[in-house]
Amino acid sequence: MKITIDLEDLMSDLTADGIDGKLKDELVKSVINTTVYQINQEIKKKVDDQIQREVKNAIENEMIFTIRKEVEKIIPVSKIKSAKSPYTEITIAEYIKEQFINNSGWASPSSTIEKLCKGFADEMKKRYDIMFAAQIVNKMHENNLLKDDAILKLLDTK
């Protein structure tokens, strides 16, 4: 990376003020050093921020993996008191099943399945009704019963 610092204005001001060559050289070095330092600080800050983000993501991913692995180990073997009988210890997996079946806050499987089936049956009835009505309209159209005067003619003949 190459950075160019234009010191023409500074040099012309220094020459106009009557500052000698050695002092001008020191001022130029100071300006260059300060600029390089500030650029280095900005680059360092950006690099540090990127490293922190990458490390944080890596740690979070590893933590999630480790927690899942530990939970998978604990659930089948760890025991807690049953909700039905406080003197009986059951595994966490059995406790979850017990809570699910007893409908204590979660929907019971039978009522959930029944609700889903009822919704599906209602939807199928609606679709069937629409399809049946469409077939009736098609047959009426094929028999020329949808014309305005065709129905009147049919009624007059009876």
N, C-alpha and C positions, 0 to 999 in steps of 0.2 A: 504494500500500500504506500502510495506516495502522496504527501500533503505539501502543498505550496502555500507559503505565507508571504503575502505581499506587504513589505515594510516601506514602500516608497514614501507614503505620506509621513510615517514616523521619521524616516531619515531626513526628509526635507525640513520637518519641524525642528529636528535636532540641529541640523546645519544652520538654520536661521537663528536659533538660540545661541549659537557659538559654542556648542559642546564639542570637546576634542574627540579624536578617533578612538582612543582606548575606552572612554566612557560610552561612546556609541556602540562599540562592539559588545560591551558588557550588557547594555540595555537590549540589544538584539538577541543575545544569548538568553537573557532572562525572559523575553517575550516568547522565544521558541521553546524554552524549557517549560514555561507555564502552559503553553498551548499543548505540548506533548503530554504533560501530566494530566490535563483535563480530558484529553482524548482517551488516554489510558484508563482513567477512572470511569468514563462512560462505557468503554468496552468491557471493563472488569465487571461493572454493575450488570450489564446485559448478559454476560456469560454466567455470572452467579445466579441471576434470575432463572435462566434456562436450565442450569444444573439443578436448582432447587425444584423446579417443576418436574423434571425428569425423575429425580430421586423420589419425590412425593408420589408420583404415579406408580413407580416401581414398588414402593413400600405398600401402597394401598392395594395393589394387585396381589402382592405376596400375602398381605394380611387377610384378604378375602379368601384366598386359596387355603391358607392355614386354618382359618376359622371354620370353613366348610369341612375340612378334613377332620378337625377335632370334634365338631358336632356330629359328623357321621360315626365317629368312634363312640361318642358318649350316649347317643340316643338309644341304641339297642341294649346297652348294658347297665346304664344308670337307673336307679330305682327311686320312685317317689311314692307318697301315700295316695291311695286310690280315693277318688271322689265319692264312690259308693260306700267304702268302708275305710275309715281312717287308720285302722289297725293293719290293713293289708298293704304291702308294698308291691307296686307293679312297675314295669319299665316305662320309660317316657313314651315310647311308641304305642304301648297299650293304653296309656293315659290319654294320648291324643285321639286314638280310636274311640275310647270311652266317651270323651267330650263330644266328639263328632256325632256319635250315635245318640247320645242323650239330649242333643239339641240344646245345649246350654250356651246360647249366644251365637253359635254357628247353626246354619240350616241343616236339618237332619237329611240324610241321603234320600229317604223315601219321599219326603215332601218336596225336595228339590227336583227329583226325577219326575214326580207327578206333575209339578208345575211346568217343567220343560215339555213333557208329553202333551199336556193340555194346550200349551201355546202352539206346539207343532200341529196338533189336530185342528185347532181353530184356523191356523194359516192354510192348511190343506183344504178345509171346507170352503174358505173364501176363494181360493184358487179354483176349486171345482165349480163353485157357483158362477164365477166369471167365465170359465171355459164353457159351461153348459149354456149360459145366456148367449155367448158368442156363436155357438153352434145353432141355437134356435134362430138367431138373427140371420145367419148364413142360409139356413133352410128356407126361411121366409123370403129372403132375397131371391133365391133360386126359383121359388114358386111364384115370383112376381107379387108377393103380398105386401111389399113395402111401399108400393106406389100409392099415392093418395086415393085415387079412384078405384083401385083394385079391392080395397076393403069395403068400400061402399057397394060395389057390384056384388061382392060376396054376401053382404047383408041383405041386399034387395032380392036376391034369388031365394032366400029362405022364407 
